[in-house]
Amino acid sequence: MDFQDKTAIVTGGARGIGRGIALALARRGANVIIADLDEKSAKSVVNEIKSGGSQSYFSETDVTQQWSTDQMVEATLEEYGNLDVLVNNAGVGGALGFNDRKIPNNEDWQQTFDVNVFGIVNCSQSVEKHMVDQGYGKIVNISSIAGRAGRPGFATYAASKAAAINVSQAWAFKLAPYGINVNTVCPGLIWTPLWDSIAKWRKSTEEQSTELSPREIFQRTVAESVPLGREQTPEDVGNAVAFLASDRAKSITGQAINVDGGIRMN
Ligand SMILES: NC(=O)c1ccc[n+]([C@@H]2O[C@H](COP(=O)([O-])OP(=O)(O)OC[C@H]3O[C@@H](n4cnc5c(N)ncnc54)[C@H](O)[C@@H]3O)[C@@H](O)[C@H]2O)c1
């Protein structure tokens, strides 16, 4: 078991990809803290992990607030005494109601960067001292294939995800002397509440005449763009994160790995 006696924090672990990451780490023996705003869904993942035989704990956390991510780390250390892995997964597509706006407004820009970029910075700053003192740590940031290239529309999200890749590289350099690895996973197309919002945004903006449902828009996108011909799953992303957070990846840092069925080959 790669994570026996190890403790991991997964932000945004209450549902979707974060849940898949949390379960992947727990299956490999980690104690997993689910750090999220959504208490009800988070507690259901905590119970799922406990019923699989690992330990888990809910930390009510807003990754956009440094005081909140500091509390998240303090609570983790109080609960388990150690902290080895941080997965910065929490992410948004915009501010509330973004999928009804053809052009993102300033609130969309602000909220997207607050969660998708500053969320990574806040959490990393909160774990930094502990990981540096123990001379060991793994940070895995969740970006997106959207961060690999700009595109018209939805620039807020793509730009924030590009920034996430760059921030990861800066932190990989910064923490390398202390035995801490920092890597990024760029998921492709995974059907979650976030993708449901993106498909609804497309229906109300780029594809107003379509009769396809949000799920059908997603399936068409998969069929048009994925060389392997299938959608990716939260478990696929969880497996990649579990590898990068393990000692089997001890010589890998500052990398961004696509888990996207071959959509982007770089
Ligand atoms: N679904 C995809 O196809 C896809 C593709 C590429 C990248 N991603 C990225 O993967 C990550 C997870 O995406 P998902 O599809 O599972 O999204 P999701 O919307 O299903 O889940 C996101 C989770 O983050 C939490 N969250 C949001 N804001 C938060 C905050 N301020 N503090 C703490 N928690 C917060 C939410 O409560 C939710 O539990 C995101 O970073 C997303 O950008 C998703």
The ligand as a Tripos MOL2 file, in Angstrom:
@<TRIPOS>MOLECULE
LIG
   44    48     1     0     0
SMALL
NO_CHARGES

@<TRIPOS>ATOM
      1 N1        -15.0350   17.5840  -15.1640 N.am      1 LIG1
      2 C1        -14.0960   17.7320  -16.0750 C.2       1 LIG1
      3 O1        -14.2410   17.2630  -17.2360 O.2       1 LIG1
      4 C2        -12.8150   18.4400  -15.7480 C.ar      1 LIG1
      5 C3        -11.8490   18.5220  -16.7610 C.ar      1 LIG1
      6 C4        -10.6460   19.1430  -16.4900 C.ar      1 LIG1
      7 C5        -10.3920   19.6440  -15.2330 C.ar      1 LIG1
      8 N2        -11.3280   19.5680  -14.2600 N.ar      1 LIG1
      9 C6        -10.9770   20.1140  -12.9400 C.3       1 LIG1
     10 O2        -11.0970   19.0960  -11.9730 O.3       1 LIG1
     11 C7        -11.4590   19.6710  -10.7070 C.3       1 LIG1
     12 C8        -12.7240   19.0060  -10.1870 C.3       1 LIG1
     13 O3        -13.7400   19.2140  -11.1570 O.3       1 LIG1
     14 P1        -15.1660   18.4990  -11.1030 P.3       1 LIG1
     15 O4        -15.5890   18.3430  -12.4940 O.co2     1 LIG1
     16 O5        -15.1250   17.3380  -10.1870 O.co2     1 LIG1
     17 O6        -16.0250   19.6990  -10.4530 O.3       1 LIG1
     18 P2        -17.3020   19.6810   -9.4800 P.3       1 LIG1
     19 O7        -17.9560   20.9960   -9.6770 O.co2     1 LIG1
     20 O8        -18.0800   18.4500   -9.6560 O.co2     1 LIG1
     21 O9        -16.6280   19.6370   -8.0220 O.3       1 LIG1
     22 C9        -15.8750   20.7090   -7.5270 C.3       1 LIG1
     23 C10       -15.8020   20.6200   -6.0100 C.3       1 LIG1
     24 O10       -15.0450   21.7560   -5.5590 O.3       1 LIG1
     25 C11       -15.7130   22.3180   -4.4320 C.3       1 LIG1
     26 N3        -15.3830   23.7430   -4.3160 N.ar      1 LIG1
     27 C12       -15.7160   24.7590   -5.1700 C.ar      1 LIG1
     28 N4        -15.2860   25.9290   -4.6770 N.ar      1 LIG1
     29 C13       -14.6390   25.6610   -3.5090 C.ar      1 LIG1
     30 C14       -13.9810   26.4600   -2.5360 C.ar      1 LIG1
     31 N5        -13.9050   27.8030   -2.6550 N.pl3     1 LIG1
     32 N6        -13.4250   25.8500   -1.4700 N.ar      1 LIG1
     33 C15       -13.5220   24.5000   -1.3080 C.ar      1 LIG1
     34 N7        -14.1410   23.6960   -2.1890 N.ar      1 LIG1
     35 C16       -14.6990   24.2710   -3.2720 C.ar      1 LIG1
     36 C17       -17.1950   22.1000   -4.7290 C.3       1 LIG1
     37 O11       -17.9840   22.2110   -3.5460 O.3       1 LIG1
     38 C18       -17.1750   20.6920   -5.3320 C.3       1 LIG1
     39 O12       -17.2760   19.7040   -4.3300 O.3       1 LIG1
     40 C19       -11.6090   21.1670  -10.9620 C.3       1 LIG1
     41 O13       -10.4080   21.8340  -10.6410 O.3       1 LIG1
     42 C20       -11.8730   21.2360  -12.4430 C.3       1 LIG1
     43 O14       -11.5410   22.4720  -12.9990 O.3       1 LIG1
     44 C21       -12.5390   18.9890  -14.4920 C.ar      1 LIG1
@<TRIPOS>BOND
     1     1     2 1
     2     2     3 2
     3     2     4 1
     4     4     5 ar
     5     4    44 ar
     6     5     6 ar
     7     6     7 ar
     8     7     8 ar
     9     8     9 1
    10     8    44 ar
    11     9    10 1
    12     9    42 1
    13    10    11 1
    14    11    12 1
    15    11    40 1
    16    12    13 1
    17    13    14 1
    18    14    15 2
    19    14    16 1
    20    14    17 1
    21    17    18 1
    22    18    19 2
    23    18    20 1
    24    18    21 1
    25    21    22 1
    26    22    23 1
    27    23    24 1
    28    23    38 1
    29    24    25 1
    30    25    26 1
    31    25    36 1
    32    26    27 ar
    33    26    35 ar
    34    27    28 ar
    35    28    29 ar
    36    29    30 ar
    37    29    35 ar
    38    30    31 1
    39    30    32 ar
    40    32    33 ar
    41    33    34 ar
    42    34    35 ar
    43    36    37 1
    44    36    38 1
    45    38    39 1
    46    40    41 1
    47    40    42 1
    48    42    43 1
@<TRIPOS>SUBSTRUCTURE
     1 LIG1         1 GROUP 0 **** ****
